[in-house]
Amino acid sequence: MLRGRKETPVAAVGRLAGHPASHAFARSLLACVGMVVLYYALPLRPQNPAAYLWLAGGLVLVMALLVWQVRHVMSSAYPRLRAFEAVATTLPLFLLVFAATHYLLEENHPGSYSEALTRTDALYFVITVFATVGFGDITPVTETARVVTTVQMLGDLILVGIIARVLLGAVQVGLRRQRRAGGDTDPGAGPPDIHDDPAVGDAGPDDPAGW
């Protein structure tokens, strides 16, 4: 946008819609909505080993997603945006995996918690544990439920530590790579990755530095 020239609302909306930050936010929002929809739509039927298999498989998926995200953060043209996307996708998946585990555990062994759990109740319980709110309205009663809740609390601490350490470190690696590249642009280089596409022109004074 040229200085001194008024920008129409339509042009402003179009410019914001084409900004990389808007793309990152939209992808993260769609991913979160999609995961929540799957959580409520998947046929989580009571089966004896289901809770443990779901927990083990889900944690492997969370770690695989986190490793994949870290690699993309380090190579991204917008490392801070990619780190935001990593948090916005990995954290909800982690919480939903434990919500499904608590739900299946209560379905398989009624009375594992202080009250019967619906999927919404299980999600609510997981979020209160993660946020360390501890209202006390839903509590684990049996030993197995307490073990699963303990594993979640340990996972919460580990995940927060990974986000604080690994992702921030990946952002720094990405920024250092950008500084080393400097202005050395290869005229024969191909287009950037679609997830890192700035979409509209060169970065202007209104773009956040380092995004």
C-alpha positions in Angstrom: 0.0 0.0 0.0 1.4 3.4 -1.0 1.7 5.9 1.8 -0.8 8.8 1.7 -3.3 6.8 -0.4 -6.5 5.7 1.2 -7.2 2.0 1.1 -10.7 0.8 0.4 -12.2 -1.7 2.8 -12.4 -4.3 0.0 -8.7 -3.8 -0.8 -7.8 -4.0 2.9 -9.7 -7.3 3.3 -8.1 -8.7 0.2 -4.6 -7.7 1.4 -5.2 -9.3 4.8 -6.7 -12.4 3.2 -3.5 -12.8 1.1 -1.2 -12.4 4.1 0.8 -15.5 5.2 -0.5 -15.0 8.8 -4.1 -15.2 7.5 -3.3 -18.5 5.7 -1.6 -19.9 8.8 -4.5 -19.0 11.0 -7.1 -20.4 8.6 -5.2 -23.7 8.3 -4.8 -24.0 12.0 -8.5 -23.3 12.6 -9.6 -25.8 10.0 -7.3 -28.4 11.5 -8.7 -27.9 15.0 -12.3 -28.0 13.8 -11.6 -31.1 11.7 -10.1 -32.9 14.7 -13.0 -32.0 17.0 -15.5 -33.2 14.4 -13.6 -36.5 14.1 -13.6 -36.8 17.8 -17.3 -36.7 18.0 -17.9 -38.6 14.7 -15.5 -41.6 15.2 -17.3 -44.7 16.5 -15.6 -45.1 19.8 -17.2 -48.4 20.9 -16.4 -50.0 24.2 -13.8 -52.7 23.8 -11.5 -53.9 26.5 -8.1 -52.9 25.1 -9.5 -49.9 23.1 -8.5 -47.2 25.6 -4.9 -48.4 25.9 -4.5 -48.9 22.1 -6.0 -45.5 21.4 -3.7 -43.9 24.0 -0.5 -45.6 22.6 -1.4 -45.0 19.0 -2.4 -41.4 19.6 0.7 -40.5 21.5 2.8 -42.0 18.7 0.8 -39.8 16.2 1.4 -36.7 18.3 5.1 -37.3 18.4 5.3 -38.0 14.7 3.3 -34.8 14.0 5.6 -32.8 16.3 8.7 -34.0 14.6 7.3 -33.3 11.2 6.3 -29.8 12.3 9.7 -29.1 13.7 11.4 -30.0 10.4 9.1 -27.7 8.5 9.6 -24.8 11.0 13.4 -25.0 10.5 13.1 -24.9 6.7 10.1 -22.5 6.4 10.3 -19.0 5.0 8.0 -18.0 7.9 9.3 -20.0 10.9 7.2 -18.1 13.5 4.0 -18.8 11.6 4.9 -22.5 11.2 5.6 -22.7 14.9 2.2 -21.2 15.6 0.6 -23.8 13.3 2.6 -26.6 15.1 1.2 -25.6 18.5 -2.3 -25.1 17.1 -2.4 -28.6 15.6 -0.3 -30.7 18.0 -1.9 -29.5 21.3 -5.5 -30.1 20.3 -4.6 -33.6 19.0 -2.9 -34.4 22.3 -5.9 -33.3 24.3 -8.4 -35.1 22.1 -6.4 -38.3 22.3 -6.6 -38.3 26.1 -10.3 -37.2 26.0 -11.0 -40.3 23.9 -9.0 -42.4 26.3 -10.9 -41.2 29.3 -14.2 -41.7 27.5 -13.3 -45.3 26.4 -12.0 -46.2 29.9 -15.3 -45.1 31.5 -17.3 -47.0 28.8 -15.3 -50.1 29.4 -15.2 -49.9 33.1 -18.2 -47.8 34.4 -17.5 -46.1 37.7 -13.8 -45.3 36.8 -14.7 -41.6 37.4 -16.9 -39.8 39.9 -19.6 -39.6 37.2 -20.4 -41.2 33.9 -18.6 -39.4 31.0 -20.0 -38.3 27.7 -17.5 -37.2 25.0 -18.0 -33.6 26.0 -17.5 -34.5 29.7 -14.2 -36.3 28.8 -13.0 -33.3 26.7 -13.9 -30.9 29.6 -12.1 -33.1 32.1 -9.0 -33.2 29.9 -8.9 -29.4 29.5 -9.3 -28.8 33.2 -6.4 -31.1 33.9 -4.3 -29.4 31.3 -5.1 -26.0 32.6 -4.6 -27.1 36.2 -7.9 -25.6 37.1 -9.1 -28.6 39.1 -12.8 -27.9 39.8 -13.2 -31.3 41.4 -16.6 -32.0 39.8 -15.1 -34.9 37.8 -12.3 -37.0 39.4 -10.7 -40.3 38.6 -11.8 -43.0 41.1 -10.2 -46.3 40.1 -6.5 -46.9 40.0 -6.5 -47.3 36.2 -8.2 -43.9 35.8 -5.7 -42.3 38.1 -2.8 -43.8 36.2 -4.2 -42.5 32.9 -4.8 -39.1 34.4 -1.2 -39.1 35.8 0.2 -40.0 32.4 -1.8 -37.1 30.9 -0.4 -34.6 33.6 3.2 -35.8 32.8 2.4 -35.5 29.1 1.2 -32.0 29.6 4.5 -31.0 31.3 6.5 -32.7 28.6 4.5 -31.2 25.8 4.8 -27.7 27.2 8.5 -28.2 27.7 8.9 -29.4 24.1 6.9 -26.5 22.7 9.0 -24.1 24.8 12.3 -25.6 23.9 12.2 -27.5 20.7 9.8 -25.3 18.7 11.5 -22.1 19.8 14.8 -23.6 18.9 13.5 -24.6 15.5 12.3 -21.0 15.0 15.8 -19.7 15.8 17.3 -22.2 13.3 14.9 -21.0 10.6 15.7 -17.3 11.3 19.4 -18.0 11.2 18.9 -19.8 7.9 17.1 -16.7 6.6 19.9 -14.4 7.7 22.6 -16.6 6.1 20.6 -16.6 2.9 20.4 -12.8 3.1 19.6 -11.4 -0.3 21.2 -14.2 -2.3 18.2 -15.2 -4.4 18.6 -17.9 -7.0 16.8 -16.7 -10.2 16.4 -20.3 -11.2 14.8 -21.3 -7.9 11.4 -22.8 -8.0 8.3 -21.3 -6.3 8.2 -21.5 -2.5 6.2 -24.2 -0.7 2.5 -23.6 -0.8 2.3 -23.5 3.0 4.9 -20.7 3.1 3.6 -18.7 0.1 3.5 -15.0 0.9 0.7 -14.8 -1.7 0.8 -11.1 -2.3 3.9 -9.3 -3.5 6.9 -8.4 -1.4 6.7 -7.8 2.3 5.8 -4.3 3.0 6.1 -2.0 6.0 2.8 -3.4 7.4 4.1 -7.0 7.5 5.4 -8.3 10.9 9.2 -8.7 10.7 10.4 -12.2 10.7 7.0 -13.8 10.0 
